[in-house]
Amino acid sequence: MLFAVGMFNIKKDSRAVGHLLALFTIIVWGSTFIVTKLLLSEFTPVHIMLCRFVIAYFVLWLIRPKHEKTSIKDELLFAVMGIFGCTLYFI
């Protein structure tokens, strides 16, 4: 499988894809502080956290849409861990 990045075709297993994904992650992670500061003038911290959680869920679902066989109990546990993880991060 090839990824088209600009004018380059990069193999999926090449190191360049890993570096580009790491750079993208660094840019997104680094911009969250600034974006959160701007959003705090309009939204509450809980609302921002919930929106980020929902956006992250859908982005991860787009990356891997295959549904793993898990029980409802496991799904709820994952949701609780995600919510507490975000809450503890912001505290």
Secondary structure as a PSIPRED ss2 file (coil, helix, strand):
# PSIPRED VFORMAT (PSIPRED V4.0)

   1 M C   1.000  0.000  0.000
   2 L E   0.000  0.000  1.000
   3 F E   0.000  0.000  1.000
   4 A E   0.000  0.000  1.000
   5 V E   0.000  0.000  1.000
   6 G C   1.000  0.000  0.000
   7 M C   1.000  0.000  0.000
   8 F E   0.000  0.000  1.000
   9 N E   0.000  0.000  1.000
  10 I E   0.000  0.000  1.000
  11 K E   0.000  0.000  1.000
  12 K C   1.000  0.000  0.000
  13 D C   1.000  0.000  0.000
  14 S C   1.000  0.000  0.000
  15 R H   0.000  1.000  0.000
  16 A H   0.000  1.000  0.000
  17 V H   0.000  1.000  0.000
  18 G H   0.000  1.000  0.000
  19 H H   0.000  1.000  0.000
  20 L H   0.000  1.000  0.000
  21 L H   0.000  1.000  0.000
  22 A H   0.000  1.000  0.000
  23 L H   0.000  1.000  0.000
  24 F H   0.000  1.000  0.000
  25 T H   0.000  1.000  0.000
  26 I H   0.000  1.000  0.000
  27 I H   0.000  1.000  0.000
  28 V H   0.000  1.000  0.000
  29 W H   0.000  1.000  0.000
  30 G H   0.000  1.000  0.000
  31 S H   0.000  1.000  0.000
  32 T H   0.000  1.000  0.000
  33 F H   0.000  1.000  0.000
  34 I H   0.000  1.000  0.000
  35 V H   0.000  1.000  0.000
  36 T H   0.000  1.000  0.000
  37 K H   0.000  1.000  0.000
  38 L H   0.000  1.000  0.000
  39 L H   0.000  1.000  0.000
  40 L C   1.000  0.000  0.000
  41 S C   1.000  0.000  0.000
  42 E C   1.000  0.000  0.000
  43 F C   1.000  0.000  0.000
  44 T C   1.000  0.000  0.000
  45 P H   0.000  1.000  0.000
  46 V H   0.000  1.000  0.000
  47 H H   0.000  1.000  0.000
  48 I H   0.000  1.000  0.000
  49 M H   0.000  1.000  0.000
  50 L H   0.000  1.000  0.000
  51 C H   0.000  1.000  0.000
  52 R H   0.000  1.000  0.000
  53 F H   0.000  1.000  0.000
  54 V H   0.000  1.000  0.000
  55 I H   0.000  1.000  0.000
  56 A H   0.000  1.000  0.000
  57 Y H   0.000  1.000  0.000
  58 F H   0.000  1.000  0.000
  59 V H   0.000  1.000  0.000
  60 L H   0.000  1.000  0.000
  61 W H   0.000  1.000  0.000
  62 L H   0.000  1.000  0.000
  63 I H   0.000  1.000  0.000
  64 R C   1.000  0.000  0.000
  65 P C   1.000  0.000  0.000
  66 K C   1.000  0.000  0.000
  67 H C   1.000  0.000  0.000
  68 E C   1.000  0.000  0.000
  69 K C   1.000  0.000  0.000
  70 T C   1.000  0.000  0.000
  71 S C   1.000  0.000  0.000
  72 I H   0.000  1.000  0.000
  73 K H   0.000  1.000  0.000
  74 D H   0.000  1.000  0.000
  75 E H   0.000  1.000  0.000
  76 L H   0.000  1.000  0.000
  77 L H   0.000  1.000  0.000
  78 F H   0.000  1.000  0.000
  79 A H   0.000  1.000  0.000
  80 V H   0.000  1.000  0.000
  81 M H   0.000  1.000  0.000
  82 G H   0.000  1.000  0.000
  83 I H   0.000  1.000  0.000
  84 F H   0.000  1.000  0.000
  85 G H   0.000  1.000  0.000
  86 C H   0.000  1.000  0.000
  87 T H   0.000  1.000  0.000
  88 L H   0.000  1.000  0.000
  89 Y H   0.000  1.000  0.000
  90 F H   0.000  1.000  0.000
  91 I C   1.000  0.000  0.000
